[in-house]
Amino acid sequence: MMATARTAMNKRVETPADMENLPMLLTRLGDDVMQLFDTKMSLLKVEVREDVSAFLRAGTVIAIAGMVALLGFALSSVALALGIATLLANTTLTTPARYAVGFVLVGGVYLIAGSIIALVMKGRLSKQSLLPNRSVDEIRKDKEWLKKEL
């Protein structure tokens, strides 16, 4: 009997005053939703900023490495073209023609190799997602939650 009295005391009966608080509750819900949206937008900004920063750091290092490699590549290409011209010394071609053949052969090989590399990298880059996946997933979850709650 004592337990029944306690549970009866713990039960709350809705009064007209509680019903008047409904607009206040809806206002709080709206504020909470806006705060949630602001938090998600902040997360999105941080995630995008991190991604851009990582891309910039990697891009800078790649650019420097590319310049060093380009210098070595140019010197090696000239040496290879001159080597091919030297191999053609016993032909009836003039000296400028031998040099031209050497440079055209080297240039053709590099053109083919560069085209293949560009196509492979294009394929890899097309698989890379530019969307901030974590933020998109969080916003999608929040949308589903809001649909269920409202």
N, C-alpha and C positions, 0 to 999 in steps of 0.2 A: 504494500500500500504506500509505503514511504517512497519507493522507487517510482510509482505512478505519479505521485505528487511532484517529484523532482522533474520528471520529463514534461509534465504539464507546465511547470514554471519555466522550463528551458524553451518551450515552443513559443514562438513570437507570433502574435496576431497582427495582421496588417491593418494599419489605421489609416484614416484619411491623410494624416501627416506624412506617412510613408509614400502615399500616392503622389503627394505634392513634390516629393524628392525625385520623381521620375525625370522631369526636365533637367534637374541637376545631374542625375546619373547619365543621361544622354549627353550632356555637355562634357562630363568627365570622360565618357567613352570617346567622343570626338577628339578631345584633347589627347587622350592616350593613343588614338590612331594616328594623329598628326605627329606625336612624339616618335612613334614607331616608324613612321614614314621618314622623318628626319634622320633617325638613327640608321635606317637602311640606306638612305642617300649618302650619309657620311661614310658608311662602309663601302659603298660603291666608289666614292671619290678616292678613298684610301687605296682600294684595290686597283683602280685604274692608274693612280699615281705610282704605285709600286711597279705595275707592269710597264708603264712608260719609262720609269727610271731604269729598270732592268734592260729594256730594249736599247736605251740610250747608252748605257755603260757598255753593253755588248757591241753595239754599233760603232762606238769610238775605238774599241780595241780592234775590231775587225777592219776598220778603215786604216788604222796605223799599220797593222799586219799586212793589209793589202798593198799599201804603198811600198813597204820593204820588199814584199814578194814581187811587185811589179818591176822594181829596179833590177832585181836578180833575174827575173824573167826576160826583161829586155836585153840584158847583157848576154844571157844564155842564148837567146834567139839570134842575136847578131853573130855570136860565135858559131852556132850551128849553121847558119846560112853561109858564112864564110868557109866553113868546113866542107859544105856541099859544093861550093864553088871550087874549092881546091881539088876535090875528087873529080871534077869535070875538066881538069887542066889538060888532059890528053885528048879532048874532043876538038872539033873544028870550030867551036863557038868562040866568039870574041870574049875578052875579059869582062866587059860590062854585061854581056849576055849570060855568062856563067854566074855572075853575081845575081842577076835578075832571076834566073832559074832557082838558085839557092834560096833567095828570099821568098819567092812565090811558093815553093814547096813547104817551107817552114810556116809561112802564113796560112796556107791551106790546111795543114795539119792542125794548127791552133784554132782556126775557124771551126773546123769539125768538132774538135774537143770542147771548145767553148760553147757551142750550140747544144751539145749533149748535156754538159753540166748545167746550163741555163734551164733546159727543159726538166731535168731532174729536180732542181731547186724550186722551180715553179710548182711542180707537183707537190713537193713537201710543204711549201708555203700555203698552198690552197687548202691543205688539211689543218693548218693552224687556225684556231679560233681566236677572234679578236674580242669576243664578248667576255665580260667578267663572269664566269660561270657560277662562282659562289654567290655573288650578289643576286644574279638572276634566279638561282634556286631559292634563296631566302625570300625574295619578293614573291615568287610563285607560291611558296608555302604560306606566306602572310595573306595572300589573296584568297587561298583556299580556306584558311582559318576564318577570315572575315566573312566569307560566304556562309560558312557553317554557323557563325555566331549571330549574324544578322538574318 
